[in-house]
């Protein structure tokens, strides 16, 4: 069970006491933060006012929100929650005495996850609150999935496949390295599904940047590259799983569930390639002997970039790139860039 706090926004002392009693009776041990007006609730969520200094990234597990509140009514609170990047995916349960259909419609239109009318009978109130707490803490664990791909149509396809599976999920998406690292930094995710081909940054460097911000974030790499060429490097860089875009829909779902639950996933043909671990270095393809940086420089040379262009892209000096080039030629038993380029094309090291 998630141990994050529950935010109760309630100005009625009787209802507050009943909610706290019901949650305790249901053996729900999460801290309950009580705010008694709409403005105070927003201060808590965004780290302002009396809660200045509180990290707005530390969102509660869910919000139990009354509508009839002092200072700022519940609908306005809900509107502001959905408008802020820190809280736009935060589960909000409207828990109110209102029987007005307009309130129900407005709540759902503004993004409420549930709308529950408070029972008038105290025992029924206790039971309803207890069930709400158990549902949102245990039965309705909403998976937060970050999808990273340079192509919007691919991101939409992944969302469609996963949205059809049992269980609730919310999605974030990014199409470039800047937006990716921003979302990784600002929000907690259960899993990130990443095609790391994002501009001129190498695939391995993209993955390393993600893991530097969130070392524990499970990352499933979904790539167009032939598995035998990239899987080893990607997994060594910290990925929890690796499959290609040629994989069937069922394998994507299986892989996501596996890595999200803390496991690792590689497809059968990737596993076969790891037989290389049992083969001597002399029998491996020459590019397998290169370091990560040497491999990156090899691919850039093969893509037609000059020493100066590579140096600028990697923020290194021309002389350093020339040294890497010399090492690559020596390790691979070659003498010219043309030989390197031919090798890279034949072995599918460049797109």
Phi, psi and omega in degrees: 000138179294132183259014176291161183291159170255134177259118177256121179249101191207127181258354181268114183302323180295312181294322177301312181297320180294320179297313181298320179295318182295317180294321178294319180296329178276010179059032176270112189263000178301142174300138175250116177267125183253124171240142192250008171205166185296322181295319179294323179299316180291324176301317180296313184293323187256003177068042180237177178057229182292346179254021180302133182100344177288139182287115180292346176285342179275074184284151176290167178295317172198167180245130173257109195241120171281157180266321183273093186234151173291159174067308182213121185287165186299324180295322178291322175300314180299318179300317181289326176299315183286343182271352185253138185296332181288334189235006186297336180255005183292126178297129179233123177252117175280122184234102194217160174274351184298133176250012183279128180298328180299321178295319179298312182297314181296322180298312180292324178296330180272357174105018175297143178276332177209156175228115184233128177274135181290126174294146179283325180289129183303318181293320178294324177298314180299315182295316181297317180294318180299316179294322177299314181299313180296320181298311186282339180265333186241305190278339186239054176291110183274118179284131175258115187242124177261127181246123183239116177201144182290346185246122183300322183296326177290316179300317179297321180295318178296316179300318181298316180298313184285329180291339180278352182274157177299149180096151182275144178212146171239152188235144166239157181213152179214148181240005178210169186293323182295310180295324180299307183293328177296313180292322178297321180288321190274336186226153172275137179232147175282330179198150172241128176257116195229127160262107190281012175278087184236090179072217186270354177286135183293157181302315181296319180294324176300312181296317179298322179295320177297313183290335177293324179282314182231083184302330184269358182289121176291129180240122173258119180271127179241106192233156174274346185290148176300134190303319186294339183274328190241338187302315182301314183291321181293317180292322177295332181280355174121003178292147177271343180198163182211123171220164179259166180288353174276355181292149177292160180305319183297327180288324176300312180298315180299316181294317179299312180298321182295309183288330180292334179270007175100001180268188177236151182220128168223144180289165187301319182287336172292317180301322179298324181293338181286001170299340176306332180296339181263002184254143180293155181302326183294339181264357179279157173302143185307322184291343178289345180272353183279150171289169179302316181291320178297319179298319179296316179296320177303312182296323180290321176298315182294337179276359174100007182280147177278169178302317181295320179294319178294318179300317179295318181294323183264003181057045177235169180278160178301320183294324178294317178296321178297323177294317177299318180299317180297318179296318181298313180300319181294312183295328185263001176066037182236169185235342185226161175297327180297320178295318178298316182296316179299315180300314183297321180291314181298325183262014174058040178272346178232151181282000000 
